Amino acid sequence: MSDTVKYLLDETRIPKFWYNIAADLPSPPPPVLHPGTMQPVGPADLAPLFPMALIEQEVSTEREIMIPGPVRDIYRQWRPSPLFRARRLEKALDTPARIYYKYEGVSPAGSHKPNTAVAQAFYNREAGIKRIATETGAGQWGSSLAFAGALFGIEVDVYMVRVSYDQKPYRRALMETYGARCVASPSTETHAGRAILEKNPRHPGSLGIAISEAVEIAASRDDTNYALGSVLNHVLLHQTVIGQEAIAQFDMANDYPDVIVGCTGGGSNFAGIAFPFLGAQLRGGKKVRFVAVEPAACPSLTRGKYAYDFGDTAHLTPLTKMHTLGSTFTPPGFHAGGLRYHGMAPLVSHIKELGLIEAVAYHQIQCFEAGVQFARAEGILPAPEANHAVRGAIDEALKCKREGVSRSILFNLCGHGHFDMQAYIDYFGGKLTDQTYDESELAMALAGLPSVKAA
């Protein structure tokens, strides 16, 4: 068997459908609520922000949703992404485990995010939208939507969390290269941003604040829609091309995962690799352990409360039931900016409540240690976010070594770290520290959760 299991890049090898796990869940997730009425939202409530095709996907319970031809045509540039057997890492760890990684860093933007960015840009173009406002944490999503906007002739405004805006100038440059406008958030361009800056002119920003700014801009202009890079059902749906490809690739390798690991911030990367395998399990297939790995400095799955909450800080969005640290919670400025979100995707939160997945949290230094070890063995430098999945996979492999058993471990290497070299410079220079959140701030944020009677 080849160490690299990869398809020929032809039409038949790219998934024709996105997989919708809602069709196979033992119970449906709680409804999304309107922030004013506290009643379930309808299509009309979401129409000011999203094209109807995406709204239909958001509420769909169909197992398969066809991928439009123009989207598959663009996917062909980098999909199917390769599945690698990490034999050199296995040797370095002296483990009997078989470690595989699905590498999404081969996309033009260098991460898994274009899988949904291209789809969202396509549907907005079809709806006649000329401009999209969005947020980004570390910049993977912002650069991916900028790339997709360039392909479909859509202007893109990106509100980038200020701490990442300052930490990752090359991500900004990539967005601007693709033609997007990148603004540090909180900004003076919106009511939400100005309100935050009035209280703290040096506020580091958060994804919740950046979402508020982008939603405010989109809601105020008829020619502008909003796009989100994670959390929502349709976003997780688009990422399932990853897991579907992996299932077919494992079949080619005559193997199947015993454990699947993914990093989690908003949930799209983890869902992309895990949901197709979980769906197969729910339909009677092989049982797999699913491990969601999150940052200890922003631990929504392991420390958050499962409750209804707003997706943004200014409370402009509908309420979803999710594991949340509170919409006003501001995580510390650790380098994995894509994981600095106060809440977890409702679908990921729901399957966690159903006991179908596990969750663990790591500090950033131990994640960077794992990323460096992986790079020295396999030659690929992971993004800080992906280092969390690397850490989780290595720990699972070391567990196999202690127990003297051979298991197949799959993780999603969701992006490369070529734009994150300052983080590695800080790590090698001893300047990287394990940051912790303020317990009193967390308690205050959780105490401020909205009161909702619906279960």
Long-range contacts (C-beta under 8 A, 24 or more apart in sequence): 1-85, 1-253, 1-254, 3-84, 3-85, 3-87, 4-82, 4-83, 4-84, 4-85, 5-82, 5-83, 5-84, 5-85, 5-249, 5-250, 5-252, 5-253, 6-80, 6-82, 6-83, 6-249, 7-80, 7-245, 7-248, 7-249, 9-76, 9-79, 9-80, 11-72, 11-76, 13-80, 13-245, 13-248, 14-72, 14-75, 14-76, 14-79, 14-80, 14-241, 15-67, 15-240, 15-241, 15-244, 15-245, 16-66, 16-67, 16-72, 17-64, 17-65, 17-66, 17-67, 18-57, 18-64, 18-65, 18-67, 18-237, 18-238, 18-240, 18-241, 19-63, 19-64, 19-237, 19-240, 19-243, 19-244, 19-275, 19-276, 19-279, 20-57, 20-60, 20-61, 20-62, 20-63, 20-64, 20-65, 20-237, 20-240, 21-236, 21-240, 21-271, 21-275, 21-278, 21-279, 21-347, 21-351, 22-60, 22-61, 22-233, 22-347, 23-61, 23-62, 23-63, 23-279, 24-63, 24-279, 24-282, 24-283, 25-282, 25-350, 25-351, 25-354, 26-282, 26-354, 27-354, 28-61, 29-321, 29-346, 29-347, 29-349, 29-350, 30-308, 30-320, 30-321, 30-346, 30-350, 30-454, 30-455, 31-454, 32-318, 32-319, 32-320, 32-346, 33-308, 33-318, 33-319, 33-320, 33-452, 33-454, 34-318, 34-319, 35-310, 35-315, 35-316, 35-317, 35-318, 35-319, 38-319, 38-452, 38-453, 38-454, 41-318, 45-318, 46-318, 48-218, 48-219, 49-215, 49-218, 49-219, 49-225, 49-226, 50-225, 50-226, 51-123, 51-124, 51-126, 51-127, 51-129, 51-225, 52-127, 53-123, 53-126, 53-127, 54-120, 54-123, 54-234, 57-233, 57-234, 57-237, 58-232, 58-233, 58-234, 59-233, 60-233, 63-279, 65-237, 67-119, 67-241, 68-119, 68-122, 70-122, 71-118, 71-119, 71-122, 74-118, 74-151, 75-115, 75-118, 75-241, 77-107, 77-108, 78-106, 78-107, 78-108, 78-114, 79-115, 79-241, 79-245, 80-245, 80-249, 81-106, 81-107, 81-242, 81-245, 82-106, 83-245, 83-246, 83-249, 83-250, 83-253, 84-378, 85-253, 86-374, 86-377, 86-378, 88-377, 88-378, 89-373, 89-374, 89-377, 89-378, 89-394, 89-397, 90-397, 91-377, 92-373, 92-376, 92-377, 93-394, 93-397, 93-398, 93-401, 94-401, 95-397, 95-398, 95-400, 95-401, 96-400, 96-401, 96-404, 96-405, 96-406, 97-396, 97-397, 97-400, 97-401, 97-406, 97-407, 97-408, 97-409, 98-255, 98-406, 98-407, 98-408, 98-409, 99-393, 99-397, 99-409, 99-411, 100-250, 100-253, 100-255, 100-257, 100-408, 100-409, 100-410, 100-411, 101-378, 101-393, 101-410, 101-411, 101-412, 101-413, 102-242, 102-245, 102-246, 102-249, 102-273, 102-410, 102-411, 102-412, 102-413, 103-380, 103-413, 104-242, 104-269, 104-412, 104-413, 104-414, 104-415, 105-380, 105-383, 105-413, 105-414, 105-415, 105-416, 107-144, 108-147, 109-140, 109-143, 109-144, 109-146, 109-147, 109-174, 110-140, 110-143, 110-383, 110-415, 110-416, 110-418, 110-419, 111-140, 111-144, 111-383, 111-414, 111-415, 111-416, 112-239, 112-242, 112-268, 112-269, 112-272, 112-412, 112-414, 112-415, 113-140, 113-141, 113-143, 113-144, 113-145, 113-229, 113-268, 113-415, 114-144, 114-147, 114-148, 115-238, 115-239, 115-241, 115-242, 115-272, 116-229, 116-234, 116-235, 116-238, 116-239, 116-268, 117-141, 117-144, 117-145, 117-147, 117-148, 117-227, 117-229, 118-148, 118-151, 119-238, 120-145, 120-148, 120-227, 120-234, 120-235, 120-238, 121-145, 121-148, 121-149, 121-151, 121-152, 121-154, 121-227, 122-148, 122-152, 124-152, 124-154, 124-225, 124-227, 125-152, 125-153, 125-154, 127-225, 129-154, 129-223, 129-224, 129-225, 130-154, 130-155, 130-223, 130-224, 131-155, 131-156, 131-157, 131-221, 131-223, 131-224, 131-225, 132-156, 132-157, 132-218, 132-224, 132-225, 132-226, 132-227, 133-157, 133-159, 133-213, 133-214, 133-215, 133-217, 133-218, 133-224, 133-225, 133-226, 133-227, 134-158, 134-159, 134-214, 134-226, 134-227, 134-228, 134-229, 135-159, 135-160, 135-161, 135-185, 135-207, 135-210, 135-211, 135-213, 135-214, 135-228, 135-229, 136-160, 136-161, 136-164, 136-171, 136-210, 136-229, 137-161, 137-164, 137-207, 137-210, 137-265, 137-337, 137-338, 137-339, 137-340, 137-341, 138-164, 138-168, 138-171, 138-335, 138-336, 138-337, 138-338, 138-383, 138-384, 138-385, 138-420, 139-164, 139-168, 139-171, 139-172, 139-174, 139-175, 139-337, 139-419, 140-171, 140-229, 140-338, 140-383, 140-385, 140-415, 141-229, 141-230, 141-338, 142-171, 142-175, 142-180, 142-182, 142-229, 143-171, 143-174, 143-175, 143-178, 143-180, 144-229, 145-180, 145-227, 145-229, 146-174, 146-175, 146-176, 146-178, 146-179, 146-180, 147-178, 149-178, 149-179, 149-180, 150-178, 150-179, 155-179, 155-180, 155-181, 156-180, 156-181, 157-181, 157-183, 157-214, 157-217, 157-224, 158-182, 158-183, 159-183, 159-185, 159-187, 159-193, 159-210, 159-213, 159-214, 160-184, 160-185, 160-210, 161-185, 161-204, 161-205, 161-206, 161-207, 161-209, 161-210, 161-337, 161-340, 162-186, 162-203, 162-204, 162-205, 163-204, 163-205, 163-333, 163-337, 164-205, 164-337, 164-340, 165-205, 167-333, 167-335, 167-337, 167-422, 167-423, 168-337, 168-419, 168-420, 168-422, 170-419, 171-419, 174-419, 183-213, 185-209, 185-210, 185-213, 186-210, 186-213, 187-213, 189-213, 189-217, 190-216, 190-217, 191-216, 191-314, 192-216, 192-312, 192-313, 192-314, 192-316, 195-314, 196-313, 203-330, 204-330, 204-333, 205-330, 206-313, 206-329, 206-330, 206-331, 206-340, 206-341, 206-342, 207-266, 207-340, 207-341, 207-342, 208-310, 208-311, 208-312, 208-313, 208-327, 208-328, 208-329, 208-330, 208-341, 208-342, 209-312, 209-313, 209-314, 211-311, 211-312, 211-313, 211-317, 212-312, 212-313, 212-314, 212-315, 212-316, 215-312, 215-314, 215-316, 215-317, 216-314, 216-316, 219-316, 229-266, 229-268, 230-265, 230-266, 230-267, 230-268, 230-269, 230-341, 230-345, 231-266, 231-267, 231-268, 231-311, 231-320, 231-322, 231-341, 231-343, 231-344, 231-345, 231-346, 232-345, 233-346, 233-347, 235-268, 235-345, 236-267, 236-268, 236-271, 236-272, 236-275, 236-345, 236-347, 236-348, 239-268, 239-269, 239-271, 239-272, 240-271, 240-272, 240-275, 240-276, 241-272, 242-272, 242-273, 242-412, 243-272, 243-273, 243-274, 243-275, 243-276, 243-277, 244-276, 246-273, 246-276, 246-277, 246-410, 247-276, 247-277, 247-280, 250-410, 255-408, 256-286, 256-408, 257-288, 257-408, 257-409, 257-410, 258-288, 258-289, 258-407, 258-408, 258-409, 259-288, 259-289, 259-290, 259-291, 259-396, 259-407, 259-408, 259-409, 259-410, 260-288, 260-289, 260-290, 260-291, 260-409, 260-410, 260-411, 261-291, 261-293, 261-389, 261-392, 261-393, 261-396, 261-409, 261-410, 261-411, 261-412, 262-290, 262-291, 262-292, 262-293, 262-389, 262-411, 262-412, 262-414, 263-292, 263-293, 263-294, 263-336, 263-339, 263-385, 263-386, 263-387, 263-388, 263-389, 263-392, 263-412, 263-414, 264-292, 264-293, 264-294, 264-300, 264-301, 264-339, 264-344, 264-348, 264-359, 264-388, 265-294, 265-295, 265-298, 265-336, 265-338, 265-339, 265-340, 265-341, 265-385, 266-341, 266-343, 266-344, 266-345, 267-344, 267-345, 267-347, 267-348, 267-349, 268-345, 269-385, 269-389, 269-412, 269-414, 270-348, 270-412, 271-345, 271-347, 271-348, 272-412, 273-410, 273-411, 273-412, 274-357, 278-351, 278-356, 278-357, 289-358, 290-356, 290-357, 290-358, 291-357, 291-358, 291-359, 291-360, 291-392, 291-396, 292-348, 292-352, 292-357, 292-358, 292-359, 292-360, 293-359, 293-360, 293-361, 293-362, 293-388, 293-389, 293-391, 293-392, 294-339, 294-359, 294-360, 294-361, 294-362, 294-388, 295-331, 295-334, 295-336, 295-339, 295-340, 295-361, 295-362, 295-363, 295-364, 295-367, 295-388, 296-361, 296-362, 296-363, 296-434, 296-436, 297-331, 297-332, 297-334, 297-340, 297-363, 297-364, 297-434, 297-435, 297-436, 297-437, 298-325, 298-331, 298-332, 298-334, 298-339, 298-340, 298-341, 298-342, 298-437, 299-325, 299-361, 300-324, 300-325, 300-341, 300-342, 300-343, 300-344, 301-344, 301-348, 301-349, 301-352, 301-359, 301-361, 302-359, 302-360, 302-361, 303-361, 303-442, 304-342, 304-343, 304-344, 305-446, 305-449, 306-349, 306-352, 306-353, 307-449, 307-452, 308-449, 308-450, 308-452, 308-454, 309-342, 309-343, 309-449, 309-450, 310-450, 311-343, 319-450, 319-452, 320-346, 321-346, 321-349, 321-350, 322-346, 322-349, 323-349, 323-352, 324-446, 324-449, 325-437, 325-442, 325-445, 325-446, 326-442, 326-444, 326-445, 326-446, 326-447, 326-448, 326-449, 327-445, 327-448, 328-444, 328-445, 328-448, 329-437, 329-441, 329-442, 329-445, 330-441, 331-437, 332-435, 332-436, 332-437, 333-435, 334-364, 334-384, 334-435, 335-364, 335-384, 335-420, 335-423, 335-426, 335-432, 336-364, 336-367, 336-383, 336-384, 336-385, 336-387, 336-388, 337-384, 337-385, 338-383, 338-385, 339-385, 339-388, 342-445, 360-392, 362-388, 362-391, 362-392, 363-434, 364-432, 364-434, 364-435, 365-427, 365-432, 365-433, 365-434, 366-391, 367-391, 368-423, 368-424, 368-427, 368-432, 370-394, 371-417, 372-424, 372-427, 380-413, 380-416, 381-416, 381-417, 381-418, 381-424, 382-413, 382-415, 382-416, 382-417, 383-414, 383-415, 383-416, 383-417, 383-419, 383-420, 384-417, 384-420, 384-423, 385-414, 385-415, 386-412, 386-413, 386-414, 386-415, 386-417, 387-417, 389-413, 389-414
